[in-house]
Amino acid sequence: MVEEPATAYAPDPRTTVRRMPERARYDRELVHSILDEALTCHVGFVHDGQPVVIPTTFVRLGETLYVHGSPASRMLRTLGGGVDVCVTVTLLDALVLARSTVHHSMNYRSVVVMGRAHKVDDSAQKATALEALVEHIVPGRSAEARAASEKELRATLVLALPLDAVSAKVRTGGPLDDDADMALPVWAGEIPLRLVRDAPVPDPTTRARLNP
């Protein structure tokens, strides 16, 4: 019998939120929703004693994050060796304007994943991860475009990072002004933000139409 995963990730010393702990979230469904909405992540690691943070695309499949790239990539070669890694994802929801500059803020949803990534060697698993990555960016695209060839799969490095040490942090609501500032004649509130897709711009040589 397969045991169902817990509804929340268990915080540990690496993932326990200490700054504004009331904003911490460990709910598995919430973490998944943030990861599934985001299109990019930032991958932090140490290479030759130097901290490095690289932005990249990613996808979540179950309890695993996948990133991909060229085998020549410094990031992927380093992570494939089993070093500690920190992956962060942030979604901005609003600018929060207060009556005083010190209390300006942002509403956001963020996730931090700690752990060690490993290289995916199985070609079928690698193909599945790459197809899921394309679907994460543009749903339905895998059925329209040519799939990766065996040669291309061999030339692509895919890394998997288990969702073991995970935390989320969320801020919602309006500004938190001091009582003494409440009567100031200054506008306060939220300016919502959202990522939208504009109309597609076709390649001049394309012969096909983009399905809606």
Long-range contacts (C-beta under 8 A, 24 or more apart in sequence): 5-63, 9-163, 9-165, 9-166, 9-167, 11-167, 12-165, 14-114, 14-165, 15-112, 15-114, 15-165, 15-166, 15-167, 16-167, 17-167, 17-169, 20-169, 20-171, 23-169, 23-170, 23-171, 24-167, 24-168, 24-169, 25-167, 25-168, 25-169, 25-170, 26-166, 26-167, 26-168, 27-168, 30-109, 30-168, 30-170, 31-111, 31-163, 31-166, 31-168, 32-60, 34-89, 34-91, 34-109, 34-110, 34-111, 34-168, 35-60, 35-65, 35-89, 35-111, 36-60, 36-136, 37-91, 38-89, 38-90, 38-91, 38-111, 39-136, 39-137, 39-195, 40-89, 41-65, 41-67, 41-87, 41-88, 41-89, 42-87, 42-88, 42-89, 43-67, 43-75, 43-79, 43-85, 43-86, 43-87, 44-85, 44-86, 44-87, 44-88, 45-75, 45-78, 45-79, 45-83, 45-84, 45-85, 45-86, 46-83, 46-84, 47-74, 47-75, 47-78, 57-133, 57-136, 57-137, 58-87, 58-89, 58-133, 58-136, 59-129, 59-132, 59-133, 59-135, 59-136, 60-136, 60-163, 61-128, 61-129, 61-132, 63-162, 63-163, 63-164, 64-160, 64-161, 64-162, 64-163, 65-113, 65-160, 65-161, 65-163, 66-120, 66-129, 66-132, 66-133, 66-158, 66-159, 66-160, 66-161, 67-117, 67-158, 67-159, 67-161, 68-129, 68-130, 68-133, 68-156, 68-157, 68-158, 68-159, 69-156, 69-157, 70-155, 70-156, 70-157, 71-155, 71-156, 71-157, 73-157, 76-157, 76-159, 77-157, 79-117, 79-159, 80-117, 80-118, 80-119, 80-157, 80-159, 82-116, 82-117, 82-118, 83-116, 84-114, 84-115, 84-116, 85-114, 85-115, 85-116, 85-117, 85-161, 86-112, 86-113, 86-114, 87-112, 87-113, 87-161, 88-112, 88-113, 92-193, 93-172, 93-192, 93-193, 93-194, 94-190, 94-191, 94-192, 94-193, 95-190, 95-191, 95-193, 96-171, 96-173, 96-174, 96-175, 96-189, 96-190, 96-191, 97-175, 97-187, 97-188, 97-189, 97-190, 97-191, 98-175, 98-176, 98-177, 98-181, 98-188, 99-175, 99-177, 99-181, 99-182, 99-184, 99-186, 99-188, 100-177, 100-178, 100-181, 100-184, 100-186, 103-175, 103-176, 103-177, 103-178, 103-181, 104-175, 105-171, 105-175, 105-176, 106-171, 107-171, 107-172, 107-173, 107-190, 108-169, 108-170, 108-171, 109-168, 109-169, 109-170, 110-168, 110-169, 110-170, 111-166, 111-167, 111-168, 112-166, 112-167, 112-168, 112-169, 113-161, 113-163, 113-165, 113-166, 114-164, 114-165, 114-166, 115-161, 115-162, 115-164, 115-165, 116-161, 117-159, 117-160, 117-161, 118-159, 118-160, 119-157, 119-158, 119-159, 119-160, 120-158, 120-159, 120-160, 123-150, 123-153, 123-154, 125-158, 126-153, 126-156, 126-158, 127-153, 129-158, 129-160, 130-156, 130-158, 140-211, 144-211
